[in-house]
Amino acid sequence: MAVTPFDPSHTPIPGPGTSVLVVGLGTSGYWSARHTARLGARVTVTEARPDAELDRDQLAELRGMGVRLETGGHREETFLHTDVIVVSPGVPLDTPLLAMARNRRIPVMGELELASRFIHEPMIAVTGTNGKSTVTALMGHILETAGHTVFVGGNIGTPLMAYAARGGADYLVVEVSSFQLDTIERFHPMVSIILNISPDHLDRYPDYGAYIASKLKIFQNQGAGDYLIINDQDPVLKALRPSSGLHTLRYGLRPKKGRDAFVRGRTIASGLKEKPLERFSIQGFVLPGSHNLENLLGAILAAQALGVEHDTIQKSFATFTGLPHRLEYAGTLNGVSFYNDSKATNVDAAAKAIQSFEGSLILIAGGRHKGADYAPLITAASGRVKGVVLLGEATERLARSLGQQIPFQVARGMKEAVFKAFSLATRGDVVLLAPACASFDMFSDYTHRGRVFKESVDRLMASSRTSGGDGDSQFGVING
C-alpha cells in the first residue's frame, strides 16, 4: 500500500548528530547505512534475518564503522527513538512499526530519495510496468557511445546510494520502481520516461488507481526545462496532460497527431517539438517484439532531448544486444527453440512476450500470484500457445483461467517443466518461459529462476547428445 511520508519539507538530511534507522540490510540498505555513517550520523540497521543469513564482510565493515546492527527481528523501541527512518524498496510502508513511527511524526524516507539529496548531476529516470531495465540499459549504452561517463543503476543492479557515495559521472540513468516512487519527496530527474502502466503489484497496493498514482509521481518535481517522455499508445498515459512548463514528448508505433516519434516502414521518425524529424533505420535493432520497438522510440526521444547526435544514436541501438532474462535465446534442440523471459513477472509482460513470436508456442508459466487477472494472458495465448506447463503457487489460479481453452500440464519444478514443455513441442515451435508471476515461491528472484531455466535447457540438450535421441531418457521425455 502506498503511504505518503511525513512532512517532506522537514525530513532531515542525515549527518553529524542525526540518528538514522535503516530498515533492511539488502544492497540498498547496506549502502544507505554505509554512507550515512560516513557522514557522521548515528546509524542503526534493523534486519529480520539473523547474522548467519547475511554477508559476513558487510556486517564486519558496518560494525567497524560504528553502525549498530539489530538482526533476527525488529524491536518497537528502535523505530520510535530515531530522527529519520530509511527504508529499502522491498519494505512495505504500511507495516505496523512504520505506522507507529509516522504517528510519532518520525519521517520515513526511501533509499532513492536519500541518495538524490547528495546528487547534482543530471538524471534520466525510467519507470513503467514493463521494459524499465531494458530502456535503462539502452540509455546508458547510448550515452556511453556518445563518450560520456555514465552511472546506470537504481532498481537495476547498483543502488543510487552507491553512486552518491562516490560520484564521478556525467549522467545518471536510473531505473525507478513504484515502490521507490512511493517515498520520493524532492527526487528531480532532468528527463523522465514512463514506458507503460498496467496492473501489477496489486498484492501491495489497495487498488490499480493507487499503483498508477505511484508511477506518475516520477515527474512531480519536474518543471521548466525538464523533459517527460510518455508512451502515447498506453491507455493511461495517452490521457496524461502535465503542466505546460514541462517539455512533454509522446511516442507510438503509428504516426498520429501530437506524437513526436513513430515507426514508418523500416524507419523511425523522431524529433523534438519545433525541430525537423530525424530518420533512423531499425534494420540493425535485434530485440524482438513490438513492445521493444516502443521502448526504442522512448529511448531515442530521450537521447535527442540530451543532445546526442543522430549517427551516435543510430550506432548505439544497432549495437545493443539486450539484457539477460528478457526474451533471451537459450538454445535450440531438434528444431525447438527455447527463450527465457523470466523477467515477465506480470500478466502484461507475459502477454507481450507471447505476442513477440510468429509461430506456435509452449508456455511455461506460474509462480507467486501478484493479484492481477489472468484473462489478458489467456487472450494473448489463444491461437498462439498450443500447450502450457504450470508450476508454483499460482498453478490452481492459472489452471482455472485456462479452463478448457488451452491444454496444460503441471510440473513440480523448473527442470520438469522444461522437459514437459519439450515433450509437447514439435519442430518449429518455441518453448517460452514467461511466468506472469513473481518468483519468490520457488526462487530467490527472477534472475535465479531464469538461470535455472537455462540450466535445465542445457541439461536437456546435453542429455540428448549423450543418448543420441530426442530427449532425456531419465525423465522419459520424447520429442515427437
C-alpha positions in Angstrom: 0.0 0.0 0.0 1.3 3.4 -0.9 1.8 5.7 2.1 2.8 9.3 1.9 5.9 10.1 4.0 5.5 12.6 6.8 6.1 16.3 6.0 8.7 16.2 3.3 9.8 19.8 3.7 11.2 18.9 7.2 12.8 15.5 6.6 16.4 15.9 7.8 19.4 15.1 5.7 21.4 12.5 7.8 24.6 14.0 9.1 26.5 14.6 12.3 24.2 14.5 15.3 21.4 12.8 13.4 20.1 9.3 14.4 19.2 7.2 11.4 17.4 3.8 11.3 17.9 1.8 8.2 15.3 -0.9 7.7 16.5 -3.9 5.7 20.1 -5.0 5.0 19.8 -5.8 1.3 22.1 -4.0 -1.2 20.3 -0.6 -0.8 20.2 -0.9 3.0 23.9 -1.6 3.1 24.8 1.4 1.0 22.4 3.6 3.0 23.9 2.6 6.3 27.5 2.9 5.0 27.1 6.3 3.5 25.1 7.9 6.4 27.7 6.5 8.8 30.5 8.1 6.8 28.6 11.4 7.1 28.7 11.2 10.9 25.2 10.0 11.6 24.4 7.6 14.4 23.2 4.6 12.4 21.2 1.6 13.4 20.3 -1.2 11.0 17.3 -3.4 11.7 17.0 -6.7 9.7 14.6 -9.6 10.1 17.2 -12.2 9.0 19.8 -13.5 11.5 23.5 -12.8 11.2 24.0 -16.3 9.7 22.0 -15.4 6.6 23.8 -12.1 6.0 27.1 -11.1 4.3 29.8 -11.5 7.0 32.1 -9.0 5.4 29.4 -6.4 5.2 28.5 -7.0 8.8 32.1 -6.6 9.9 32.6 -3.4 7.9 29.4 -1.8 9.2 30.3 -2.7 12.8 33.8 -1.3 12.3 32.2 2.0 11.2 30.2 2.1 14.4 26.9 1.0 12.9 24.6 -0.7 15.4 23.1 -3.9 14.0 19.8 -5.3 15.2 19.3 -8.6 13.4 17.0 -11.5 13.7 13.9 -9.3 14.1 12.7 -5.8 14.7 12.1 -4.0 18.0 9.4 -1.4 18.6 11.6 0.9 20.6 14.2 1.0 17.7 11.6 2.5 15.4 10.3 5.0 17.9 13.7 6.5 19.0 15.3 7.9 15.9 15.3 11.1 13.9 14.7 9.5 10.4 13.9 6.1 9.0 15.4 4.9 5.7 13.5 2.0 4.1 14.6 -0.3 1.3 12.2 -0.6 -1.7 11.1 -4.1 -0.7 9.8 -3.0 2.8 6.0 -2.4 2.7 5.3 1.1 4.0 2.1 0.1 5.8 3.8 -2.3 8.3 2.7 -1.6 11.9 6.1 -0.5 13.1 6.4 2.1 10.4 2.9 3.3 11.0 3.7 3.8 14.7 6.8 5.8 13.7 4.8 8.1 11.5 2.3 8.6 14.2 5.2 9.8 16.3 6.0 12.3 13.5 9.2 10.4 12.6 10.0 10.9 8.8 10.2 7.8 6.6 12.5 8.2 3.6 13.3 5.8 0.8 16.9 5.0 -0.3 16.3 6.6 -3.7 15.1 9.8 -2.1 18.0 9.8 0.4 20.6 9.3 -2.4 19.1 12.1 -4.5 19.8 14.6 -1.7 23.5 14.2 -2.4 23.5 14.1 -6.2 23.7 17.2 -8.5 24.5 15.5 -11.9 21.6 15.3 -14.4 19.5 12.2 -14.0 17.4 10.3 -16.6 14.7 8.3 -14.7 12.9 5.4 -16.3 9.7 3.8 -15.0 6.8 1.7 -16.2 5.3 -1.7 -15.5 7.5 -3.4 -18.1 10.7 -2.7 -20.0 12.3 -0.5 -17.4 15.6 -2.4 -17.2 16.0 -2.7 -21.0 15.4 1.0 -21.6 17.7 2.0 -18.7 20.5 -0.2 -20.0 19.9 1.1 -23.6 20.0 4.8 -22.5 23.3 4.1 -20.6 24.6 2.4 -23.8 23.6 5.4 -25.9 25.3 7.9 -23.6 28.4 5.8 -23.3 28.6 5.5 -27.1 28.4 9.4 -27.1 31.6 9.5 -25.0 30.0 10.3 -21.6 30.8 8.7 -18.2 27.5 7.2 -17.1 26.2 5.6 -14.0 23.4 3.0 -14.7 21.6 1.7 -11.7 18.7 2.3 -9.2 16.2 -0.5 -9.3 18.5 -2.3 -11.7 21.9 -3.5 -10.4 23.7 -0.9 -8.3 21.6 1.3 -5.9 21.6 5.0 -6.4 23.1 5.4 -2.9 26.2 3.6 -4.1 26.7 6.4 -6.6 26.1 9.1 -4.0 28.9 7.6 -2.0 31.4 8.0 -4.9 30.2 10.3 -7.7 32.1 10.9 -10.9 29.6 10.5 -13.8 28.4 13.0 -16.4 24.9 11.5 -16.4 22.9 9.0 -14.2 20.4 6.7 -15.8 18.2 5.3 -13.1 15.5 2.6 -13.2 12.8 3.6 -10.8 10.1 1.2 -9.4 6.7 2.2 -8.0 8.0 1.1 -4.5 10.8 3.7 -4.8 8.5 6.4 -6.0 6.2 5.9 -3.1 8.7 7.6 -0.8 10.1 10.4 -3.1 10.0 13.9 -1.8 12.5 16.0 -3.8 13.7 13.5 -6.3 14.1 15.5 -9.5 15.2 13.9 -12.8 16.1 16.1 -15.8 14.4 13.5 -18.1 11.6 11.1 -17.1 10.4 8.2 -19.2 7.2 6.4 -18.5 7.0 3.4 -20.7 3.6 1.9 -19.9 1.3 1.2 -16.9 -0.7 -2.0 -16.5 -2.0 -3.8 -13.4 0.9 -5.0 -11.2 1.8 -5.4 -7.5 -1.9 -5.4 -6.6 -0.8 -7.6 -3.7 0.9 -4.5 -2.2 -1.4 -1.6 -3.4 -5.0 -1.2 -2.4 -6.1 -0.9 -6.0 -5.0 -0.1 -9.5 -5.5 3.6 -9.1 -3.0 3.7 -6.2 -0.4 1.9 -8.4 -1.0 4.4 -11.2 -0.6 7.3 -8.8 2.7 5.9 -7.6 4.1 5.7 -11.2 3.0 9.2 -12.1 5.0 10.6 -9.1 8.1 10.4 -11.2 7.6 13.8 -12.7 6.0 15.6 -9.7 9.2 17.7 -9.1 10.0 18.4 -12.7 9.4 21.8 -14.3 10.5 24.3 -16.9 13.4 22.9 -19.0 12.8 19.3 -18.0 11.5 16.5 -20.2 8.8 14.0 -19.7 8.6 11.2 -22.3 5.5 9.0 -22.4 4.0 6.2 -24.5 1.1 7.7 -26.3 -0.3 4.2 -27.0 -0.8 3.3 -23.4 -4.4 3.8 -22.2 -3.4 5.5 -19.0 -0.6 7.7 -20.4 -2.2 8.9 -23.5 -4.7 10.8 -21.4 -2.0 12.4 -19.3 -1.7 16.2 -19.6 1.2 17.5 -17.5 1.8 21.2 -16.8 2.7 23.4 -19.7 6.1 24.3 -18.3 7.3 20.7 -18.7 8.5 19.6 -22.2 6.3 16.5 -22.8 7.2 14.2 -25.7 4.9 11.4 -26.9 5.7 8.3 -29.0 3.7 5.4 -30.6 4.2 2.8 -33.2 2.0 4.6 -35.8 2.1 8.2 -37.0 -0.5 10.3 -35.2 -1.1 14.0 -34.5 0.8 15.0 -31.4 3.3 12.2 -31.5 7.0 13.1 -31.6 8.3 9.7 -32.5 6.8 6.8 -34.5 7.6 4.0 -36.9 7.1 4.2 -40.6 8.1 1.1 -42.6 11.6 0.1 -41.5 12.5 3.5 -40.2 11.8 5.6 -37.1 10.9 9.3 -37.4 11.7 11.1 -34.2 12.3 14.7 -33.1 11.9 17.4 -30.5 9.0 19.8 -30.9 9.6 22.6 -33.4 12.6 20.7 -34.8 12.8 18.6 -38.0 12.2 14.9 -37.6 15.2 12.7 -37.9 15.1 9.3 -39.5 16.6 6.1 -38.1 16.9 2.7 -39.6 15.6 -0.2 -37.4 17.4 -2.8 -39.6 20.1 -3.5 -37.0 17.8 -3.5 -33.9 17.8 -7.0 -32.7 15.4 -7.0 -29.8 12.1 -8.9 -30.8 8.6 -7.7 -30.3 6.6 -4.5 -30.9 6.9 -3.6 -27.3 10.7 -3.3 -27.7 10.1 -1.0 -30.7 8.0 1.2 -28.4 10.9 1.1 -25.9 13.3 2.2 -28.6 11.1 5.1 -29.5 11.2 6.4 -25.9 15.0 6.0 -25.7 15.6 7.8 -29.0 13.5 10.8 -27.8 15.4 10.9 -24.5 18.7 10.8 -26.3 17.6 13.7 -28.6 16.5 15.7 -25.6 20.0 15.3 -24.2 21.6 16.5 -27.5 23.0 13.2 -28.7 23.8 13.3 -32.4 21.9 11.3 -34.9 24.7 9.0 -36.0 25.6 8.1 -32.4 22.0 7.2 -31.6 21.8 5.0 -34.7 25.1 3.3 -34.0 24.3 2.7 -30.3 20.9 0.9 -30.6 22.3 -1.2 -33.5 25.0 -2.5 -31.2 22.7 -3.1 -28.2 22.1 -6.8 -27.5 19.6 -6.5 -24.6 19.7 -7.9 -21.1 19.6 -11.5 -19.7 16.2 -13.0 -18.8 14.3 -10.7 -21.2 13.3 -12.7 -24.3 16.8 -14.2 -24.1 17.5 -17.0 -26.5 18.6 -20.2 -24.6 19.2 -22.7 -27.4 17.6 -25.0 -30.0 17.1 -28.7 -29.8 15.6 -30.7 -32.7 14.1 -27.6 -34.2 12.5 -26.4 -30.9 13.8 -23.1 -29.7 13.9 -22.0 -26.0 13.5 -18.5 -24.8 14.0 -17.2 -21.3 11.7 -14.2 -20.3 11.9 -14.8 -16.6 11.6 -11.0 -16.1 8.0 -11.3 -17.3 6.8 -11.2 -13.7 3.3 -9.8 -14.5 0.4 -10.6 -16.9 1.1 -7.7 -19.3 4.7 -8.6 -19.7 4.0 -12.3 -20.3 1.3 -11.4 -22.9 3.7 -9.2 -24.8 6.3 -11.9 -24.7 3.8 -14.3 -26.3 2.9 -11.8 -29.0 6.6 -11.4 -29.9 6.7 -14.7 -31.7 5.0 -15.6 -35.0 4.9 -19.4 -34.7 3.2 -21.7 -32.1 4.4 -21.8 -28.5 4.6 -24.0 -25.5 4.4 -21.6 -22.5 5.9 -22.2 -19.1 4.1 -20.0 -16.5 3.4 -19.7 -12.8 5.0 -18.6 -9.6 3.7 -16.4 -6.8 0.3 -14.7 -7.6 0.5 -10.8 -7.6 -3.2 -10.1 -7.6 -3.8 -9.4 -11.3 -6.5 -11.0 -13.5 -5.0 -13.7 -15.9 -7.7 -13.1 -18.6 -5.4 -10.9 -20.8 -2.8 -13.6 -20.7 -5.3 -16.2 -21.9 -6.4 -13.8 -24.7 -2.8 -13.3 -25.9 -2.2 -17.1 -25.7 -5.3 -18.0 -27.8 -4.3 -19.1 -31.3 -0.6 -18.9 -30.4 0.0 -21.2 -27.4 -0.8 -24.8 -28.0 0.2 -26.0 -24.6 1.0 -24.7 -21.1 3.2 -26.1 -18.4 2.3 -24.6 -14.9 4.4 -24.5 -11.8 4.5 -22.7 -8.5 1.9 -21.3 -6.0 -0.3 -19.8 -8.7 -0.9 -23.1 -10.5 -4.5 -23.6 -9.5 -5.4 -20.0 -10.3 -3.8 -20.2 -13.7 -5.4 -23.6 -14.3 -8.9 -22.2 -13.6 -8.2 -19.3 -16.0 -7.1 -21.7 -18.7 -10.1 -23.9 -18.3 -10.8 -25.8 -21.4 -9.3 -23.2 -23.8 -5.7 -24.3 -23.8 -4.4 -27.7 -22.6 -2.0 -27.7 -19.7 0.2 -29.9 -17.5 1.6 -29.3 -14.1 5.3 -29.6 -13.1 6.8 -29.8 -9.7 9.9 -27.7 -10.6 11.6 -25.9 -13.4 13.6 -28.9 -14.6 10.4 -31.0 -15.0 8.7 -28.0 -16.6 11.3 -27.7 -19.3 11.2 -31.5 -20.1 7.4 -31.5 -20.2 7.3 -28.4 -22.5 9.8 -30.0 -24.8 7.7 -33.2 -25.0 4.7 -31.1 -26.1 6.7 -29.3 -28.8 7.3 -30.2 -32.4 9.9 -28.9 -34.9 9.5 -25.1 -35.4 7.8 -24.5 -32.0 9.2 -22.2 -29.3 9.3 -23.1 -25.6 8.9 -19.8 -23.8 9.3 -19.1 -20.1 7.1 -16.1 -19.4 5.8 -16.7 -15.9 3.3 -13.8 -15.4 4.1 -14.2 -11.7 6.7 -13.4 -9.1 9.5 -15.8 -8.5 9.7 -15.9 -4.7 7.7 -19.1 -4.1 10.5 -21.2 -5.6 13.4 -18.9 -6.4 15.4 -16.1 -4.8 14.4 -13.7 -7.6 13.6 -13.7 -11.3 17.4 -14.0 -12.3 17.6 -17.2 -10.2 14.5 -18.5 -12.0 16.0 -17.6 -15.4 19.3 -19.3 -14.6 17.6 -22.5 -13.5 15.5 -22.5 -16.7 18.7 -22.1 -18.9 20.5 -24.8 -16.8 17.5 -27.1 -17.4 17.6 -26.4 -21.1 21.4 -27.1 -21.2 20.9 -30.3 -19.3 18.2 -31.4 -21.8 20.4 -30.7 -24.7 23.4 -32.4 -23.2 21.3 -35.5 -22.4 20.1 -35.6 -26.0 23.7 -35.5 -27.3 24.9 -38.3 -25.0 21.8 -40.5 -25.6 21.7 -39.9 -29.3 18.0 -39.4 -29.0 15.4 -36.7 -29.0 15.1 -36.2 -25.2 16.2 -37.3 -21.8 15.5 -41.0 -21.1 16.0 -40.3 -17.4 12.8 -38.3 -17.4 11.0 -40.2 -20.2 10.9 -37.2 -22.5 10.5 -38.0 -26.2 10.1 -35.2 -28.8 7.7 -36.5 -31.5 
